Amino acid sequence: MSFYGATKNAVRTVMEGLRQESTDGLIQTTSISPGFVRTELDSSIDDAALRGQIRANENDFGMPPEAVARAVAFAIEQPPEVEISDMTIRPTVQG
Protein backbone atom coordinates (compact mmCIF):
# COMPACT_ATOMS: atom_id res chain seq x y z
CA MET A 1 0.00 0.00 0.00
CA SER A 2 2.94 2.38 0.54
CA PHE A 3 3.78 2.37 -3.17
CA TYR A 4 0.13 2.95 -4.02
CA GLY A 5 0.09 5.99 -1.74
CA ALA A 6 3.38 7.22 -3.19
CA THR A 7 2.07 7.08 -6.75
CA LYS A 8 -1.02 9.08 -5.77
CA ASN A 9 1.24 11.75 -4.30
CA ALA A 10 3.42 11.73 -7.43
CA VAL A 11 0.37 12.34 -9.62
CA ARG A 12 -0.62 15.33 -7.48
CA THR A 13 2.88 16.79 -7.79
CA VAL A 14 2.97 16.35 -11.57
CA MET A 15 -0.49 17.89 -11.95
CA GLU A 16 0.50 20.91 -9.87
CA GLY A 17 3.63 21.34 -11.97
CA LEU A 18 1.57 21.24 -15.17
CA ARG A 19 -0.85 23.79 -13.73
CA GLN A 20 1.95 26.19 -12.88
CA GLU A 21 3.61 25.75 -16.29
CA SER A 22 0.38 26.40 -18.20
CA THR A 23 0.29 30.16 -17.85
CA ASP A 24 -1.69 30.75 -21.07
CA GLY A 25 -4.86 29.17 -19.67
CA LEU A 26 -5.14 26.65 -22.50
CA ILE A 27 -4.51 23.66 -20.27
CA GLN A 28 -6.57 23.06 -17.15
CA THR A 29 -5.56 20.34 -14.74
CA THR A 30 -7.61 18.59 -12.11
CA SER A 31 -6.37 15.93 -9.73
CA ILE A 32 -9.18 13.84 -8.26
CA SER A 33 -8.25 11.61 -5.35
CA PRO A 34 -11.04 9.22 -4.50
CA GLY A 35 -11.31 7.47 -1.18
CA PHE A 36 -12.68 3.95 -0.88
CA VAL A 37 -14.59 3.09 -4.06
CA ARG A 38 -16.33 -0.18 -4.86
CA THR A 39 -14.11 -1.57 -7.61
CA GLU A 40 -12.55 -4.85 -8.66
CA LEU A 41 -9.18 -3.90 -7.14
CA ASP A 42 -9.52 -6.66 -4.56
CA SER A 43 -9.35 -9.32 -7.29
CA SER A 44 -5.63 -8.54 -7.74
CA ILE A 45 -4.77 -9.19 -4.08
CA ASP A 46 -3.22 -12.59 -3.38
CA ASP A 47 -3.48 -12.46 0.41
CA ALA A 48 -6.88 -14.05 1.14
CA ALA A 49 -7.32 -12.35 4.53
CA LEU A 50 -6.51 -8.90 3.15
CA ARG A 51 -8.73 -9.48 0.11
CA GLY A 52 -11.59 -10.49 2.41
CA GLN A 53 -11.16 -7.38 4.56
CA ILE A 54 -11.14 -5.10 1.52
CA ARG A 55 -14.27 -6.77 0.14
CA ALA A 56 -15.99 -6.35 3.49
CA ASN A 57 -15.05 -2.66 3.56
CA GLU A 58 -16.32 -2.21 0.01
CA ASN A 59 -19.65 -3.65 1.02
CA ASP A 60 -19.82 -1.70 4.29
CA PHE A 61 -18.91 1.81 3.15
CA GLY A 62 -17.38 1.91 -0.34
CA MET A 63 -18.62 4.66 -2.66
CA PRO A 64 -20.22 3.68 -5.94
CA PRO A 65 -18.05 4.43 -9.00
CA GLU A 66 -20.75 6.87 -10.13
CA ALA A 67 -19.72 9.19 -7.28
CA VAL A 68 -16.29 9.57 -8.86
CA ALA A 69 -17.87 10.08 -12.29
CA ARG A 70 -19.97 12.93 -10.88
CA ALA A 71 -16.84 14.59 -9.47
CA VAL A 72 -15.12 14.31 -12.86
CA ALA A 73 -18.17 15.80 -14.59
CA PHE A 74 -18.23 18.68 -12.08
CA ALA A 75 -14.60 19.55 -12.84
CA ILE A 76 -15.11 19.35 -16.61
CA GLU A 77 -18.27 21.47 -16.54
CA GLN A 78 -16.52 24.52 -15.07
CA PRO A 79 -16.15 27.60 -17.29
CA PRO A 80 -12.76 28.23 -18.96
CA GLU A 81 -11.72 30.79 -16.33
CA VAL A 82 -12.25 28.34 -13.45
CA GLU A 83 -9.93 25.48 -12.59
CA ILE A 84 -10.59 22.84 -9.96
CA SER A 85 -6.99 21.96 -9.11
CA ASP A 86 -7.38 19.25 -6.51
CA MET A 87 -10.41 17.35 -5.29
CA THR A 88 -10.54 14.63 -2.64
CA ILE A 89 -13.76 12.67 -2.37
CA ARG A 90 -14.38 9.86 0.07
CA PRO A 91 -17.18 8.06 1.86
CA THR A 92 -18.46 10.07 4.80
CA VAL A 93 -17.65 7.20 7.18
CA GLN A 94 -14.14 6.50 5.90
CA GLY A 95 -11.55 7.04 8.62
C-alpha atoms as an extended CHARMM CRD file, in Angstrom:
* protein
*
        95  EXT
         1         1  MET       CA              0.0000000000        0.0000000000        0.0000000000  PROA      1               0.0000000000
         2         2  SER       CA              2.9370000000        2.3760000000        0.5370000000  PROA      2               0.0000000000
         3         3  PHE       CA              3.7820000000        2.3670000000       -3.1730000000  PROA      3               0.0000000000
         4         4  TYR       CA              0.1270000000        2.9490000000       -4.0220000000  PROA      4               0.0000000000
         5         5  GLY       CA              0.0920000000        5.9860000000       -1.7400000000  PROA      5               0.0000000000
         6         6  ALA       CA              3.3830000000        7.2220000000       -3.1880000000  PROA      6               0.0000000000
         7         7  THR       CA              2.0650000000        7.0790000000       -6.7470000000  PROA      7               0.0000000000
         8         8  LYS       CA             -1.0230000000        9.0770000000       -5.7680000000  PROA      8               0.0000000000
         9         9  ASN       CA              1.2430000000       11.7480000000       -4.3050000000  PROA      9               0.0000000000
        10        10  ALA       CA              3.4160000000       11.7270000000       -7.4340000000  PROA      10              0.0000000000
        11        11  VAL       CA              0.3680000000       12.3430000000       -9.6250000000  PROA      11              0.0000000000
        12        12  ARG       CA             -0.6200000000       15.3340000000       -7.4780000000  PROA      12              0.0000000000
        13        13  THR       CA              2.8770000000       16.7860000000       -7.7870000000  PROA      13              0.0000000000
        14        14  VAL       CA              2.9710000000       16.3500000000      -11.5700000000  PROA      14              0.0000000000
        15        15  MET       CA             -0.4920000000       17.8860000000      -11.9500000000  PROA      15              0.0000000000
        16        16  GLU       CA              0.4990000000       20.9070000000       -9.8660000000  PROA      16              0.0000000000
        17        17  GLY       CA              3.6320000000       21.3430000000      -11.9690000000  PROA      17              0.0000000000
        18        18  LEU       CA              1.5750000000       21.2400000000      -15.1720000000  PROA      18              0.0000000000
        19        19  ARG       CA             -0.8470000000       23.7870000000      -13.7280000000  PROA      19              0.0000000000
        20        20  GLN       CA              1.9520000000       26.1910000000      -12.8840000000  PROA      20              0.0000000000
        21        21  GLU       CA              3.6110000000       25.7510000000      -16.2910000000  PROA      21              0.0000000000
        22        22  SER       CA              0.3760000000       26.3970000000      -18.2010000000  PROA      22              0.0000000000
        23        23  THR       CA              0.2880000000       30.1580000000      -17.8470000000  PROA      23              0.0000000000
        24        24  ASP       CA             -1.6870000000       30.7550000000      -21.0680000000  PROA      24              0.0000000000
        25        25  GLY       CA             -4.8600000000       29.1680000000      -19.6680000000  PROA      25              0.0000000000
        26        26  LEU       CA             -5.1440000000       26.6550000000      -22.4970000000  PROA      26              0.0000000000
        27        27  ILE       CA             -4.5110000000       23.6590000000      -20.2690000000  PROA      27              0.0000000000
        28        28  GLN       CA             -6.5690000000       23.0640000000      -17.1530000000  PROA      28              0.0000000000
        29        29  THR       CA             -5.5630000000       20.3430000000      -14.7360000000  PROA      29              0.0000000000
        30        30  THR       CA             -7.6130000000       18.5910000000      -12.1050000000  PROA      30              0.0000000000
        31        31  SER       CA             -6.3750000000       15.9310000000       -9.7300000000  PROA      31              0.0000000000
        32        32  ILE       CA             -9.1790000000       13.8400000000       -8.2610000000  PROA      32              0.0000000000
        33        33  SER       CA             -8.2520000000       11.6110000000       -5.3480000000  PROA      33              0.0000000000
        34        34  PRO       CA            -11.0440000000        9.2220000000       -4.5010000000  PROA      34              0.0000000000
        35        35  GLY       CA            -11.3110000000        7.4730000000       -1.1750000000  PROA      35              0.0000000000
        36        36  PHE       CA            -12.6750000000        3.9550000000       -0.8810000000  PROA      36              0.0000000000
        37        37  VAL       CA            -14.5940000000        3.0890000000       -4.0600000000  PROA      37              0.0000000000
        38        38  ARG       CA            -16.3290000000       -0.1780000000       -4.8570000000  PROA      38              0.0000000000
        39        39  THR       CA            -14.1110000000       -1.5700000000       -7.6130000000  PROA      39              0.0000000000
        40        40  GLU       CA            -12.5490000000       -4.8510000000       -8.6650000000  PROA      40              0.0000000000
        41        41  LEU       CA             -9.1820000000       -3.9000000000       -7.1380000000  PROA      41              0.0000000000
        42        42  ASP       CA             -9.5210000000       -6.6580000000       -4.5610000000  PROA      42              0.0000000000
        43        43  SER       CA             -9.3530000000       -9.3240000000       -7.2870000000  PROA      43              0.0000000000
        44        44  SER       CA             -5.6300000000       -8.5450000000       -7.7440000000  PROA      44              0.0000000000
        45        45  ILE       CA             -4.7670000000       -9.1890000000       -4.0820000000  PROA      45              0.0000000000
        46        46  ASP       CA             -3.2180000000      -12.5870000000       -3.3840000000  PROA      46              0.0000000000
        47        47  ASP       CA             -3.4760000000      -12.4630000000        0.4140000000  PROA      47              0.0000000000
        48        48  ALA       CA             -6.8770000000      -14.0460000000        1.1450000000  PROA      48              0.0000000000
        49        49  ALA       CA             -7.3160000000      -12.3500000000        4.5340000000  PROA      49              0.0000000000
        50        50  LEU       CA             -6.5100000000       -8.9040000000        3.1510000000  PROA      50              0.0000000000
        51        51  ARG       CA             -8.7280000000       -9.4840000000        0.1110000000  PROA      51              0.0000000000
        52        52  GLY       CA            -11.5880000000      -10.4880000000        2.4120000000  PROA      52              0.0000000000
        53        53  GLN       CA            -11.1580000000       -7.3820000000        4.5580000000  PROA      53              0.0000000000
        54        54  ILE       CA            -11.1360000000       -5.0980000000        1.5230000000  PROA      54              0.0000000000
        55        55  ARG       CA            -14.2660000000       -6.7700000000        0.1350000000  PROA      55              0.0000000000
        56        56  ALA       CA            -15.9910000000       -6.3480000000        3.4940000000  PROA      56              0.0000000000
        57        57  ASN       CA            -15.0480000000       -2.6580000000        3.5650000000  PROA      57              0.0000000000
        58        58  GLU       CA            -16.3160000000       -2.2100000000        0.0060000000  PROA      58              0.0000000000
        59        59  ASN       CA            -19.6500000000       -3.6540000000        1.0230000000  PROA      59              0.0000000000
        60        60  ASP       CA            -19.8160000000       -1.7000000000        4.2930000000  PROA      60              0.0000000000
        61        61  PHE       CA            -18.9140000000        1.8090000000        3.1460000000  PROA      61              0.0000000000
        62        62  GLY       CA            -17.3800000000        1.9090000000       -0.3430000000  PROA      62              0.0000000000
        63        63  MET       CA            -18.6220000000        4.6610000000       -2.6560000000  PROA      63              0.0000000000
        64        64  PRO       CA            -20.2150000000        3.6770000000       -5.9410000000  PROA      64              0.0000000000
        65        65  PRO       CA            -18.0450000000        4.4260000000       -8.9990000000  PROA      65              0.0000000000
        66        66  GLU       CA            -20.7470000000        6.8660000000      -10.1350000000  PROA      66              0.0000000000
        67        67  ALA       CA            -19.7250000000        9.1890000000       -7.2830000000  PROA      67              0.0000000000
        68        68  VAL       CA            -16.2950000000        9.5670000000       -8.8600000000  PROA      68              0.0000000000
        69        69  ALA       CA            -17.8730000000       10.0760000000      -12.2860000000  PROA      69              0.0000000000
        70        70  ARG       CA            -19.9710000000       12.9330000000      -10.8840000000  PROA      70              0.0000000000
        71        71  ALA       CA            -16.8410000000       14.5900000000       -9.4740000000  PROA      71              0.0000000000
        72        72  VAL       CA            -15.1170000000       14.3140000000      -12.8620000000  PROA      72              0.0000000000
        73        73  ALA       CA            -18.1720000000       15.7960000000      -14.5920000000  PROA      73              0.0000000000
        74        74  PHE       CA            -18.2330000000       18.6810000000      -12.0840000000  PROA      74              0.0000000000
        75        75  ALA       CA            -14.5970000000       19.5540000000      -12.8360000000  PROA      75              0.0000000000
        76        76  ILE       CA            -15.1130000000       19.3510000000      -16.6090000000  PROA      76              0.0000000000
        77        77  GLU       CA            -18.2700000000       21.4720000000      -16.5410000000  PROA      77              0.0000000000
        78        78  GLN       CA            -16.5170000000       24.5190000000      -15.0730000000  PROA      78              0.0000000000
        79        79  PRO       CA            -16.1530000000       27.5990000000      -17.2940000000  PROA      79              0.0000000000
        80        80  PRO       CA            -12.7580000000       28.2270000000      -18.9580000000  PROA      80              0.0000000000
        81        81  GLU       CA            -11.7240000000       30.7890000000      -16.3340000000  PROA      81              0.0000000000
        82        82  VAL       CA            -12.2520000000       28.3380000000      -13.4520000000  PROA      82              0.0000000000
        83        83  GLU       CA             -9.9310000000       25.4850000000      -12.5880000000  PROA      83              0.0000000000
        84        84  ILE       CA            -10.5910000000       22.8380000000       -9.9600000000  PROA      84              0.0000000000
        85        85  SER       CA             -6.9860000000       21.9650000000       -9.1070000000  PROA      85              0.0000000000
        86        86  ASP       CA             -7.3840000000       19.2470000000       -6.5130000000  PROA      86              0.0000000000
        87        87  MET       CA            -10.4100000000       17.3540000000       -5.2850000000  PROA      87              0.0000000000
        88        88  THR       CA            -10.5420000000       14.6350000000       -2.6380000000  PROA      88              0.0000000000
        89        89  ILE       CA            -13.7600000000       12.6670000000       -2.3710000000  PROA      89              0.0000000000
        90        90  ARG       CA            -14.3800000000        9.8560000000        0.0690000000  PROA      90              0.0000000000
        91        91  PRO       CA            -17.1760000000        8.0640000000        1.8640000000  PROA      91              0.0000000000
        92        92  THR       CA            -18.4550000000       10.0720000000        4.8030000000  PROA      92              0.0000000000
        93        93  VAL       CA            -17.6540000000        7.2000000000        7.1800000000  PROA      93              0.0000000000
        94        94  GLN       CA            -14.1360000000        6.5030000000        5.8970000000  PROA      94              0.0000000000
        95        95  GLY       CA            -11.5540000000        7.0430000000        8.6190000000  PROA      95              0.0000000000
